[in-house]
Amino acid sequence: GVAEALAGTDGAAEFEGLPRGWGGVHAEAAGWGGPGLPVHLDAGRTTSLEILLRRTVPVAGRVLDEGTEAPVAGARVTLRRTLDVPYGTATGAIPETGGDPEVVSAADGSFLFAEGCDPESGGRVVAVAPGRRAAEAAFGPWERLQSPHRILLRLEPGATCRGIVRFADGSPAPGASVLVFPGWVLRNAGLSWRTRLEPAGSSLLRGRSGPGGSYAVEGLARDGDYLVGAFLPGRPEISPLDSLHVPPGEAEVQADITLESPGGLELRWRSSSGVPEARVAVRRRPDPGGPFEVSRWVKAGAGRAAFEDLSPGLYEVDLETEGRWDAAEARVEPGASVEVVLDLDAPPSGPGQGAGGVVLDEEGRPQRFVTVSLRTDSAHAASTTTGEAGTFRFRLPGVRGRYWLTAVRGEILGRAGPFEGPAADLRIVLAATGSVEGEVAALPAGPEYGEAEFLVRSDLLLLEGAGPWRGPLTRKVPLRGGRFLLQGLPRGPCVLEGRVGPLHLEPRRVEVLPGRTADLGQVAGAPERKVTGRVVDAAGAPLPEAQVRFDRDGLLRKPFSGATCDAGGRFLVEGVPPGEATLMLSSSGRGTRFVTVPAGGDADLGDLALTRKAHVSGCVRGEDGALHQEGVIEAIPAGGGEAKGTTVPVSGQGSYDLFLEAGEWEIRLLLPGAAAPAVSVRVGLAEGEERREDLRGGRRP
């Protein structure tokens, strides 16, 4: 699963005989490293990459028992580096265990990765020990990385999954890669589950079968729901994903796995007007309601699309062309290829509900090859591209709430929505952008004041959108005599916030008009400040290695806008703006706390308590007793305070997991298309409590 090569004096390295498909490439030298790069390998072709290395930071820490704080010796600790996947990449390879450095914790629980990792790309450290649940800690450019960067991992009791991997004829399958997923991981899985968009941290557990086919995967949670599967590196055999439940208190579970040959799917479509260009998307079912995993354009005149190496199971196939859409279901069997034929002259007959329409310019002309993004109240859902007639179509993900659409092409954009259900005749009109200029008042002299960075907030910008409008917009512009010019801004009301060197500029609201430049006049700046404090537990004891991050809504974030607490639990966060700000406190196995920093100068927040989260899990069933496989679990704080609400999807196995702070909570089940919660229960949770709360109600959608 892992190939290695040594770069020559010119920095060049070459690999031969690699299998086709997606993989990840890492490069490192003594004291140097960088992010992993995804690469897609095609048969008979050579792919070239350039890798930039940066100075690394050593990573050190300790592994402790969650209950007794005693050191854990012999834990396997892995440093998983970030795989730098460009936006829009469909799939990536799961890195094999040999691709990441691994050490064993010493008698005092300590560990050290001397080569460390690139501080600008970050990574995560994962610890697994027999009889313990895996624990992880992420780090990256959002915090100030010390040298060495220190991490504290606490392990709680866990479970081990054992079994035997066999071929379909019953013979053992040695050397198979065994992977155990929580159900939610498949939300972003590739078409074949052996590929994923990015590594899943400790949520993805790995093992390998021995000579007799036996395997053991450690680090599972007790009273948890998982999916387990296996494949053979370099061979086509793959297993279906089987459900796995770890009962409360159980330290070991059994799951035998059977490898099968993959199958294929061939789609053909026909129409009385010929065979037009079409967009074909397929996804495997059941899954937890995620977006399409693979999309493919087929050139005009082809009339067919083929998908190979599919794990056996039930699939949905969608086809959209020239404003028409149809869908079908097909079951892929091991070692066989199934054919699906769609008639575009017939009315749509496939599963699901969709939203579609057309993208026009301001004169009403259809616009082809425009990126259209769909989002819900809380997250980005999917993206597509308009066809020759300017049309587009989405399958709605089935989440209760409102939807928005945004279309982007170059420096123009438009939007539609909100809407709450299926919609077939949506119209998005692209409009030209505008500009904003102004002057920074009383700007000191010096090279650090030659560039300004601005944040632009607008209701036209979508989180995780497409192209240049990915999230609220951040722009860097030069300053000439203290003046700046921001171009290509969306029309309508915007809020601008900026930073010049150590000065934070006051937020200003402005109306952006298409094709025109708005003048802000003079914008005042004030120096950024420092915030100190101490993070403690409920008894007042310090929490070393706790993470403190400055929350700027993900924007205007300096590379070092956070800190790690020292041995006494104290922290120092720099670069905090002069206005009211928010700090986020977190630590392994404990709740996340948001603390408001009042406006003014430097501040000392004193002792800040951080408690352990409670874990609530259970099954979700309908009135008839059948498991719900769709929907959303919503948790709302019932007693006020600092706690924030949260939502999680119902897994494909009809279960859910919530990690909540101590206090009173209302837990609701929201089903697709329902106007009110199907179930609502109120629970009181203590710090660190494990609670099972099965939900029953509503009809299956």
C-alpha positions in Angstrom: 0.0 0.0 0.0 3.0 2.4 0.4 5.8 3.0 -2.1 8.9 5.1 -1.2 11.6 6.8 -3.3 14.6 9.0 -2.5 14.9 12.3 -4.3 18.2 13.0 -6.1 20.4 16.1 -5.9 18.0 17.9 -8.2 15.0 17.1 -5.9 13.4 14.7 -8.4 11.9 11.4 -7.5 10.1 8.8 -9.6 7.6 6.0 -8.9 6.8 3.2 -11.4 4.3 0.4 -11.5 1.7 2.2 -9.4 -2.0 1.1 -9.5 -4.4 3.4 -11.1 -6.8 5.5 -9.1 -6.4 8.0 -6.3 -3.4 8.2 -3.9 -1.7 10.6 -1.6 2.0 11.7 -1.9 4.0 13.0 1.1 7.6 14.2 1.1 9.9 14.9 4.0 13.6 15.4 4.8 15.4 15.9 8.1 13.7 18.9 9.7 11.6 19.6 6.6 8.0 18.6 5.7 4.8 19.6 4.0 1.2 18.7 3.4 0.2 15.6 1.5 -0.9 16.0 -2.1 -3.7 14.0 -3.7 -2.9 12.5 -7.1 -5.1 10.6 -9.6 -3.2 8.0 -11.6 -4.4 7.0 -15.1 -3.3 3.8 -16.8 -0.3 4.3 -19.2 0.3 7.9 -18.2 2.9 9.7 -16.1 1.7 12.3 -13.6 4.0 15.1 -12.4 3.8 16.9 -9.0 5.8 19.7 -7.4 6.0 19.6 -3.6 7.1 22.5 -1.4 8.8 21.7 1.9 8.9 23.9 5.0 10.6 23.7 8.3 8.8 21.3 10.6 8.0 21.6 14.3 8.6 18.6 16.6 5.5 17.1 18.3 5.6 15.7 21.8 3.2 14.9 24.5 1.8 12.4 27.0 -0.9 9.7 27.1 -2.9 9.5 30.3 -5.8 7.5 31.7 -9.0 9.5 31.5 -10.2 8.5 35.0 -7.1 8.3 37.1 -4.7 10.6 35.2 -2.1 7.8 35.4 0.4 7.5 32.5 -0.5 4.9 29.8 2.6 3.0 28.6 2.7 1.1 25.3 0.0 3.1 23.5 0.4 3.3 19.7 0.6 7.0 18.8 0.3 8.0 15.2 1.0 11.4 13.6 -1.5 11.9 10.8 -0.5 14.7 8.5 -3.0 16.8 6.6 -3.8 15.7 3.1 -4.1 18.9 1.1 -7.2 18.2 -1.1 -8.2 21.0 -3.5 -11.8 22.2 -3.3 -14.0 20.1 -5.6 -11.8 17.0 -5.6 -14.3 14.0 -5.8 -12.3 11.3 -4.0 -8.9 10.6 -2.4 -7.2 7.5 -1.2 -7.2 6.4 2.5 -3.5 6.6 3.4 -2.2 3.2 4.6 -0.8 3.0 8.1 2.8 2.9 6.8 2.4 6.4 5.4 2.2 8.1 8.8 5.0 7.9 11.5 4.1 5.9 14.6 5.7 5.6 18.0 5.0 3.8 21.3 4.4 5.8 24.5 7.1 5.4 27.2 6.6 4.2 30.8 5.6 7.8 31.8 3.2 8.0 28.9 5.4 10.4 26.9 6.0 10.3 23.2 8.0 12.4 20.7 7.9 12.8 16.9 11.3 14.5 16.3 10.7 15.3 12.7 7.2 16.6 13.5 5.1 18.2 10.8 4.7 21.4 8.8 3.1 24.0 11.0 1.2 25.7 8.1 -0.7 22.5 7.1 -1.0 20.9 10.6 -2.2 17.5 11.4 -3.5 15.3 14.2 -2.1 12.9 16.8 -4.0 9.7 17.4 -3.4 7.3 20.4 -4.7 3.7 20.6 -4.1 1.2 23.4 -5.5 -2.2 24.2 -8.9 -1.9 26.0 -9.0 1.8 25.4 -11.0 4.1 23.1 -8.9 6.0 20.5 -8.2 9.6 21.3 -7.0 12.4 19.1 -5.9 16.0 19.1 -5.7 18.3 16.0 -3.3 21.2 15.6 -2.6 23.6 12.8 -2.1 27.2 11.7 -5.0 28.5 13.9 -2.7 28.3 16.9 0.8 29.3 17.9 2.9 26.1 17.6 5.7 25.9 20.1 8.8 23.9 19.5 8.2 21.2 20.4 4.4 21.4 20.2 3.0 19.6 23.2 -0.2 17.5 23.3 -2.0 15.7 26.1 -4.2 12.7 25.2 -6.5 11.0 27.7 -7.8 7.5 27.0 -11.1 6.1 28.3 -12.2 2.5 28.4 -12.8 1.1 24.9 -13.5 -2.0 22.9 -11.7 -4.3 20.4 -13.2 -5.7 17.2 -11.9 -9.2 16.2 -12.7 -11.5 13.4 -11.6 -13.4 10.3 -11.4 -12.1 6.8 -12.3 -14.8 4.2 -12.7 -15.0 0.4 -16.1 -16.0 -1.0 -15.0 -19.6 -1.2 -14.3 -19.6 2.6 -10.5 -19.6 2.4 -8.7 -17.1 4.7 -7.6 -13.7 3.2 -4.2 -12.7 4.8 -2.9 -9.2 4.3 -6.4 -7.5 4.0 -6.8 -4.0 5.1 -9.7 -3.8 7.7 -11.4 -0.5 8.3 -13.9 0.4 11.0 -16.0 3.6 10.4 -18.5 5.4 12.5 -21.7 5.7 10.4 -21.3 9.4 9.8 -18.0 8.9 8.0 -19.8 7.6 4.8 -21.4 11.1 4.4 -18.3 12.1 2.5 -17.2 8.7 1.3 -16.2 8.0 -2.3 -18.3 5.8 -4.6 -16.3 2.8 -3.6 -16.0 3.0 0.2 -12.3 2.2 0.1 -11.7 5.8 -1.1 -12.5 9.0 0.9 -12.1 12.7 0.5 -9.6 13.0 3.4 -8.3 11.1 6.4 -10.9 10.8 9.1 -8.6 11.1 12.2 -9.3 8.7 15.0 -12.8 8.2 13.7 -11.3 5.9 11.1 -9.7 2.8 12.7 -7.5 0.4 10.8 -6.2 -3.2 11.1 -4.7 -5.9 8.9 -5.5 -9.6 8.7 -2.7 -12.1 9.6 -1.7 -15.4 8.0 -4.9 -17.1 9.0 -7.1 -14.2 8.0 -7.6 -13.1 11.7 -7.5 -9.4 12.6 -8.0 -7.1 15.6 -9.0 -3.4 15.5 -8.6 -1.5 18.8 -10.0 1.9 19.8 -13.7 1.5 19.5 -16.1 3.2 21.8 -18.2 1.1 24.2 -21.9 1.5 23.3 -21.1 2.7 19.8 -22.4 1.9 16.3 -19.9 1.3 13.4 -19.5 0.0 9.9 -16.8 -2.6 9.2 -15.3 -3.7 5.9 -12.1 -4.9 4.3 -10.2 -4.9 1.0 -7.0 -6.4 -0.4 -4.5 -3.7 -1.6 -3.6 -4.2 -5.2 -6.5 -6.6 -5.8 -10.1 -6.0 -6.8 -11.8 -7.9 -3.9 -13.8 -5.8 -1.5 -16.4 -6.6 1.2 -19.8 -4.9 1.7 -20.0 -2.7 4.8 -21.6 -4.5 7.7 -23.2 -2.9 10.7 -21.4 -3.4 14.0 -22.8 -2.4 17.5 -20.6 -2.4 20.6 -23.0 -3.0 23.6 -22.5 -0.9 26.7 -19.7 -2.2 28.9 -18.5 -4.8 26.3 -14.7 -4.8 25.8 -14.7 -7.1 22.7 -17.0 -7.7 19.7 -16.8 -10.2 16.9 -17.2 -9.4 13.2 -16.2 -11.9 10.4 -15.7 -10.4 6.9 -16.2 -11.9 3.5 -14.4 -10.4 0.4 -16.3 -10.3 -2.9 -15.4 -9.3 -6.4 -16.5 -5.8 -7.3 -19.2 -5.1 -9.9 -20.0 -2.5 -12.5 -22.8 -0.4 -13.7 -23.5 0.8 -17.3 -26.0 3.5 -18.0 -27.6 4.2 -21.4 -30.1 6.8 -22.2 -32.2 7.6 -25.3 -34.4 10.3 -26.7 -36.5 10.9 -29.8 -34.4 14.1 -30.3 -31.1 12.3 -30.3 -28.6 11.6 -27.5 -27.7 14.9 -25.9 -24.8 15.7 -23.5 -25.8 14.6 -20.0 -24.6 14.8 -16.4 -24.6 11.4 -14.7 -24.3 11.0 -11.0 -24.4 7.8 -8.9 -24.4 7.0 -5.2 -24.5 3.9 -3.1 -27.4 3.2 -0.8 -28.1 3.1 2.1 -25.9 6.0 3.3 -26.6 8.7 5.8 -28.2 11.1 3.3 -25.0 12.7 1.9 -24.6 14.3 -1.5 -23.7 12.5 -4.7 -20.3 10.9 -4.3 -19.2 10.8 -8.0 -20.4 13.0 -10.9 -19.3 12.7 -14.5 -20.0 14.6 -17.7 -20.5 12.5 -20.8 -19.7 14.1 -24.2 -22.5 14.6 -26.8 -23.3 11.5 -28.8 -22.0 9.1 -26.3 -25.3 8.1 -24.8 -23.7 5.9 -22.1 -21.6 6.1 -19.0 -19.8 3.2 -17.3 -18.7 2.9 -13.6 -16.3 0.1 -12.6 -15.0 -1.3 -9.3 -18.2 -0.7 -7.4 -18.7 -2.5 -4.0 -21.8 -4.7 -4.2 -25.0 -3.1 -3.1 -28.0 -0.9 -4.1 -27.2 2.3 -6.1 -29.1 5.4 -7.3 -28.4 6.7 -10.8 -29.3 10.3 -11.8 -29.2 11.8 -15.2 -29.8 15.4 -16.1 -29.7 17.0 -19.6 -31.2 20.0 -21.3 -33.5 20.6 -18.4 -34.8 17.1 -18.2 -34.0 14.7 -15.4 -34.6 11.0 -14.6 -33.3 8.5 -12.0 -33.3 4.8 -11.4 -32.2 2.3 -8.8 -29.9 -0.7 -9.6 -28.4 -3.5 -7.6 -24.7 -4.2 -8.3 -23.8 -7.9 -7.8 -20.3 -9.3 -7.2 -18.3 -9.8 -10.4 -21.1 -8.7 -12.7 -22.1 -5.5 -14.5 -25.7 -4.3 -14.5 -27.2 -2.2 -17.3 -29.7 0.7 -16.7 -31.6 2.3 -19.6 -33.4 5.6 -19.2 -36.0 7.0 -21.6 -35.8 10.8 -21.6 -39.1 11.2 -23.4 -41.0 9.6 -20.5 -41.8 11.6 -17.3 -39.3 11.2 -14.5 -39.8 8.0 -12.6 -36.9 7.7 -10.3 -36.6 8.1 -6.5 -36.0 11.3 -4.6 -37.1 15.0 -4.8 -35.1 17.7 -6.6 -34.7 21.4 -7.3 -33.8 22.8 -10.6 -34.1 25.8 -12.9 -32.0 28.0 -15.2 -29.3 30.6 -14.9 -29.8 33.8 -16.9 -27.9 37.0 -17.5 -29.5 40.4 -16.9 -30.9 40.4 -20.4 -32.6 37.0 -19.9 -30.1 34.9 -21.9 -29.3 31.3 -20.6 -25.8 31.0 -19.2 -23.9 27.7 -19.7 -21.0 26.4 -17.6 -21.9 28.4 -14.5 -21.1 26.9 -11.1 -24.3 26.6 -9.0 -24.1 25.7 -5.2 -26.9 24.5 -3.0 -26.8 25.1 0.8 -29.1 24.5 3.7 -29.6 26.6 6.8 -26.5 25.2 8.3 -24.1 23.9 5.6 -23.1 23.5 2.0 -24.9 20.6 0.4 -23.8 20.2 -3.2 -22.5 21.9 -6.3 -23.1 21.4 -10.1 -22.5 23.2 -13.4 -25.2 24.4 -15.9 -25.5 22.7 -19.2 -25.8 24.2 -22.7 -29.3 25.5 -22.1 -28.2 27.1 -18.8 -30.2 24.5 -16.7 -29.3 22.8 -13.5 -30.8 20.3 -11.1 -30.1 19.0 -7.6 -31.4 16.2 -5.5 -32.4 17.7 -2.2 -30.6 16.1 0.7 -33.8 15.7 2.8 -32.8 18.0 5.6 -35.6 19.9 7.3 -35.4 23.7 6.7 -34.7 26.2 4.0 -32.4 26.0 0.9 -30.5 28.7 -1.0 -28.8 28.6 -4.4 -25.9 30.7 -5.6 -24.4 30.9 -9.1 -20.9 32.1 -9.8 -19.0 32.8 -13.0 -15.9 34.9 -12.7 -16.7 38.3 -11.2 -20.5 38.0 -11.5 -22.9 36.1 -9.3 -26.6 35.6 -8.5 -28.8 33.7 -6.1 -32.3 32.1 -5.6 -34.2 31.3 -2.4 -34.9 30.6 0.2 -37.3 27.7 -0.6 -38.3 24.8 1.6 -39.0 21.9 -0.7 -39.0 20.6 -4.3 -38.8 23.4 -6.9 -38.6 22.9 -10.7 -38.6 26.4 -12.1 -36.0 28.4 -10.1 -34.4 31.4 -11.9 -31.0 32.8 -11.0 -30.0 36.1 -12.6 -26.3 36.9 -12.7 -25.4 40.5 -11.9 -22.3 42.5 -12.3 -20.2 43.3 -9.2 -19.1 46.7 -7.7 -16.1 48.2 -5.9 -15.3 50.0 -2.6 -12.5 52.5 -1.9 -11.3 54.3 1.2 -8.4 55.6 3.3 -6.9 54.3 6.5 -6.7 57.2 8.9 -3.4 58.2 10.6 -1.5 55.3 9.1 2.1 55.1 10.5 5.1 54.7 8.2 6.7 51.3 7.7 6.8 48.3 5.4 4.2 46.4 7.6 1.6 49.1 6.6 1.9 48.5 2.8 -0.9 46.0 2.6 -4.5 45.7 4.0 -6.5 42.5 4.5 -10.3 42.9 4.3 -13.2 40.6 5.2 -16.4 41.1 3.3 -19.7 39.7 4.7 -22.7 39.6 2.4 -25.9 37.6 2.3 -24.9 36.5 -1.3 -21.9 34.7 0.0 -22.3 31.1 1.0 -20.2 29.0 3.4 -18.2 26.5 1.5 -19.5 27.8 -1.8 -17.7 27.5 -5.1 -15.0 29.3 -6.9 -13.8 32.7 -5.6 -16.8 33.1 -3.4 -15.9 30.3 -1.0 -17.2 31.6 2.4 -17.4 35.2 3.4 -14.8 36.8 1.2 -11.2 37.7 2.3 -9.2 40.0 0.1 -5.6 41.4 0.4 -5.0 44.8 -1.4 -2.0 47.2 -1.6 -2.1 50.5 0.2 -1.0 53.6 -1.7 -0.7 56.7 0.4 -3.0 54.9 2.9 -5.8 54.4 0.3 -7.2 51.0 -0.8 -9.5 49.7 -3.6 -11.6 46.5 -3.2 -13.0 45.3 -6.6 -15.3 42.4 -7.6 -17.6 42.7 -4.6 -21.2 41.3 -4.7 -24.0 43.8 -5.1 -26.1 44.8 -2.1 -25.3 45.5 1.6 -21.9 44.4 2.8 -20.0 44.7 6.0 -16.2 45.3 5.7 -13.7 44.5 8.4 -10.0 44.9 7.9 -6.5 44.7 9.3 -3.3 46.6 8.4 -0.2 45.2 10.2 -0.9 45.3 13.9 -3.9 47.7 13.4 -7.5 46.4 13.4 -9.9 48.5 11.3 -13.3 49.3 12.5 -16.2 47.4 10.8 -18.1 49.5 8.2 -21.4 48.9 6.4 -21.7 49.9 2.7 -24.1 49.4 -0.2 -22.3 47.9 -3.2 -23.9 48.9 -6.6 -23.1 47.0 -9.8 -20.5 48.7 -12.0 -19.9 51.5 -9.5 -17.4 52.4 -6.7 -18.5 53.3 -3.2 -16.3 55.6 -1.1 -15.9 54.8 2.6 -13.9 57.9 3.4 -11.5 57.5 6.3 -11.5 54.3 8.3 -10.0 54.4 11.8 -7.7 51.7 13.2 -6.7 50.6 16.7 -3.9 48.3 17.8 -4.7 44.6 18.5 -4.4 43.4 22.1 -3.4 40.5 24.2 -5.7 38.2 26.3 -4.5 36.0 29.2 -6.1 33.6 31.6 -6.0 30.2 33.1 -8.1 27.1 32.1 -9.1 24.8 35.0 -11.4 21.8 35.6 -14.6 21.9 37.8 -12.5 21.5 41.0 -10.2 24.4 40.1 -7.2 22.2 39.1 -5.2 23.6 36.0 -5.7 21.9 32.6 -2.3 21.8 30.9 -2.3 21.4 27.1 -5.9 22.8 26.8 -6.4 24.7 23.5 -7.5 28.3 23.4 -8.4 29.7 20.0 -9.5 33.1 18.9 -12.8 32.8 17.0 -12.9 35.2 14.1 -15.6 33.3 12.1 -12.8 31.6 10.2 -11.8 35.0 8.7 -8.9 37.5 9.0 -7.3 34.7 11.0 -3.6 35.2 11.6 -1.5 32.0 11.4 -1.0 32.1 15.2 -4.4 33.2 16.6 -4.5 30.7 19.4 -2.4 29.1 22.2 -1.8 26.0 24.2 -2.0 26.2 28.0 1.2 25.6 29.9 1.7 23.3 32.9 -0.2 25.7 35.1 -3.1 26.0 32.7 -2.2 29.6 31.8 -2.4 31.0 28.2 -1.6 34.1 26.2 -3.5 34.9 23.0 -2.2 37.7 20.8 -3.8 39.5 17.9 -7.2 40.0 19.4 -9.1 43.0 17.9 -10.0 46.0 20.1 -13.7 45.3 19.8 -15.7 42.6 21.6 -14.3 39.2 20.7 -14.8 35.5 21.4 -12.3 32.9 22.7 -13.0 29.1 22.3 -11.6 26.8 25.0 -11.3 23.0 24.3 -9.5 20.0 25.7 -9.5 16.3 24.9 -12.6 14.6 26.5 -14.0 17.9 27.8 -16.6 20.3 26.6 -16.0 23.3 24.4 -16.6 26.7 26.0 -17.0 30.1 24.3 -15.9 33.1 26.4 -16.7 36.7 25.5 -13.8 39.2 25.8 -15.1 42.7 26.3 -14.0 45.6 24.1 -11.0 47.6 25.3 -7.3 47.0 25.9 -5.3 43.9 27.1 -7.4 41.6 29.3 -6.9 39.0 32.0 -9.9 36.6 32.1 -8.8 34.9 35.3 -9.8 31.2 35.9 -12.1 29.7 33.2 -13.6 26.3 34.1 -13.8 23.6 31.4 -15.9 20.5 32.2 -16.2 17.0 30.6 -19.0 16.5 28.1 -21.8 14.1 28.6 -22.4 11.4 25.9 -26.0 10.8 24.7 -26.7 8.0 22.2 -29.5 5.8 21.1 -31.6 4.3 18.3 -34.2 6.2 16.4 -37.4 4.3 15.4 -40.7 5.2 13.8 -44.2 4.5 15.2 -44.1 1.1 13.6 -40.8 0.2 15.3 -38.7 0.3 12.1 -35.4 2.2 12.3 -35.3 5.7 10.8 -32.4 6.1 8.4 -32.9 9.8 7.6 -33.5 12.9 9.6 -31.7 15.2 12.0 -31.3 15.1 15.8 -31.3 18.6 17.3 -30.2 19.4 20.9 -31.2 22.7 22.4 -30.1 24.0 25.8 -33.2 24.2 28.0 -31.6 26.1 30.9 -29.9 29.0 29.2 -26.2 29.7 30.0 -23.2 29.6 27.6 -24.0 26.2 26.0 -24.9 26.3 22.3 -27.3 24.1 20.4 -26.1 21.4 18.0 -27.5 19.1 15.3 -26.3 15.7 14.1 -27.7 13.5 11.2 -29.4 10.2 12.0 -27.0 7.5 10.7 -27.8 4.9 8.1 -28.1 2.4 10.9 -30.8 4.4 12.7 -28.6 5.7 15.5 -27.2 9.0 16.8 -24.5 10.3 19.1 -24.4 13.6 20.9 -21.7 15.1 23.1 -23.2 17.8 25.3 -22.2 20.0 28.2 -23.7 19.3 31.6 -27.2 20.8 32.1 -30.7 20.6 30.9 -31.3 19.8 27.2 -34.2 19.3 24.9 -33.5 16.6 22.3 -35.7 16.6 19.1 -36.0 14.3 16.1 -36.7 16.2 12.9 -37.8 14.2 9.8 -37.6 15.4 6.2 -40.7 17.2 5.1 -42.2 17.4 8.6 -43.3 20.8 10.0 -42.8 19.9 13.6 -40.4 17.6 15.6 -41.5 13.9 15.5 -40.1 13.4 19.0 -39.1 15.8 21.8 -37.6 14.7 25.1 -36.0 16.7 28.0 -32.9 15.4 29.8 -30.7 16.6 32.6 -27.0 15.6 32.1 -24.2 15.6 34.6 -20.5 16.2 33.8 -19.1 13.1 31.9 -22.4 11.2 32.1 -23.0 8.3 29.6 -26.8 8.3 28.8 -28.7 6.1 26.3 -31.9 7.8 25.1 -33.8 5.9 22.4 -36.2 8.0 20.4 -39.5 6.7 18.9 -42.1 8.5 16.9 -43.0 9.7 13.4 -43.4 7.8 10.2 -40.5 6.8 8.0 -40.1 9.3 5.1 
